[in-house]
Amino acid sequence: MEVILLENIEKLGNRGQLVKVADGYGRNYLLPKKLAVAATPQNRKWIEQQHVRFLKLEAKEKGEAEELAQLLQGVSVTLTRKAGEKGALFGSVTALDISEKLAAQGYKIDRRKIHLDQPLKVLGEYDVAVKVHREVTATVKVKVEGEIDPNAPPAAAAPPADTKGAAPAEAKAEAKDEPKTES
């Protein structure tokens, strides 16, 4: 099925472009959501007339995206997660977490525009790419910090060992491991 795209669709095409798609994808997704129209002769003429309008709209979107990218360059996000002794997180930081923190700062960024190769699983600072437009990408600093558990004992103070039962049990274990030699 041939359709004419009314919106830019990643990995498919740009606004005003004639593309060939599977019949089900066209009928059940693109046409009902008004992302495309059927490629009839009448629609092809209409798209040719709308070409200048599409170019102006594209330029406007790109300009707005560049402004947003300039604003995002100075933004940093701090996320706090529980972590182990070596800095490995119990869980991970995903694009959704970063999107929510950006929304709290007033930047509405869809999680699908935040590009993480893999979720962040180690404490530290990261530069995360945010694709605000197909031609414009911004970088956001993401700092992942360890959460301090107020109920946990300090790391330097070890709990006292039970000296009554531990010493004889250790002596018995050592006695079993050592071969007896008679002199």
N, C-alpha and C positions, 0 to 999 in steps of 0.2 A: 504494500500500500504506500502510495506517495502522499506526503503531507508537507505543508508549508508551516514552518515554525513561527509562532507569534512571540515566543520568549526564548532567551538563551537557555539551552539545556546542556549541562556538562556531559561530555562524551557522546553527544549526539549532533549538536550543531548550534548555529547562531540564529538570531531573530531574522526572519525573512528568507531563510535558506530552505531550499527544496531538498527533502531527505526521504529515503525509502526506509520504512520500518515494517515490522511484523504487523499483520492485520489486527491481532488482538491487542497489541500495545497501542496502536493508533486508535482503534475504536473504544477500548475500555479505559485508557488512561489519558492520552494526549488530547483527544477531541472533547471528552466530558469536562476536563479541567481547563479547557480553553487555552491550552498551550500550543495548539496547532489547528489548522483548518485543512480540509481535504484539498488536494491539488487539482481542482477543476479549472477549466480555462478561464472562467469568470474570476476565481480567486487568484489566479496567476496574474491577471491584469491588475487586480486590486493591489496586490503586493508590489508590483512595479510602480504603481502610483504612490504607495506608502514608503518607498525606499528612502526618500529624503527625510521623512519623519523619523524613520528608524535610525538613520545616521545621527540626527540631532539628539534623539533619546539616548543613544549609545554614548555620545560625547558628554551629555549631562551626567549620566550614571558614572562614567569613568572619572569625571571631575569631582563628583561627590565622594567617590571611593578614594581618590588621591588625598582629599582633605581628611577623611577618616583615617587613612593610613598615617598621615602626619601626626594626628592626635594620638594614635595607638603606639607610635614609636617611643613615646616617653612613659608609657603605662607599664607598671609592674604589678603583679598579682602574687600574694602570699597565701599559700595553703598550708594548713597544719594537719598532720596525720600521725597516727601512732607508728612508731618505728622501733626496730630492734637495735641492739648495741652497735652493730656495724653499719647502720644507716639504711638498712633495707626496710621498706615500708610494709606494714601489715595491710595489704590491699594495694591500691594504686591511685594515681591521679589521672583522670581521663579528660577528654575534650569537653564533656558535659560539665565537669567541675570547674574548669577554666572559664567556660561560657557563663556559668552562674556567677562567678566572682566578677567577671567583666560587667555583667548586668547590674550587679550591686554598685558598681562604680559609674553606671550610667551609659555603658556601651552595649547596645543590643547586637550581639554577634551570634549567629546560628552556630551550633556545635559542629555542624558538618563543614564549616569554613575554617575550623581550627585543625591544622594538620599536625598530627602526632603519628610518627611511624609506629610506635608502641606506647601504651600507657606508661607514665613515669612511675618507677618503682623504687627509686633511690633518692635520699635526701640530697638537696643541692639546688643550684640555679640553672635554669634552662632558657634558651631562646626558642620560642615557639612561633612558627609561621601561621599567620592568619590571612587567608585569601579573601580579601574584601571585594574583589572584582576579578574577572578572568585574566586581566592584564596587570592587576595591582595587588601586591602582597606586602603585608606589614609584619613586623616582628614585635612580640610581646615578651617581656621578661617574666618568667614564672619561677618563684622561689618556693621550694618545698621544705618545710621545717618540721622537726620532730615535736610531737606533743609531749608535754611533761605531765606525768601522772601524779597528782598530789597525794594519792594514797600509797604510792610505792616508797619503800625505804630508800634512803640515800645509797648510792652505789658504793661509797667508801666504807660504810658501816655494814659489815656482814652480820647476819644473825648469829647469836652465840651457839656454839655446838654443845650438844648434850654429852658431857664427859663421863657420866655414869655408865651408860650402855655402849658408847661408841668404842672406847679403848679396848675392852675385852673382845668385842666382835672383830675389830681390826687385827688384834693379836692372833685370834683364831684363824682368820683368813690368811695372814702371813705364814702362820705355822703350817697350814695345809699346802701352800705353794712351795715352801722350801723343802728340799729333800733332807731327810734326817741322816746325819753322818755320825757314826760312833767313833770316838777317838780313844 
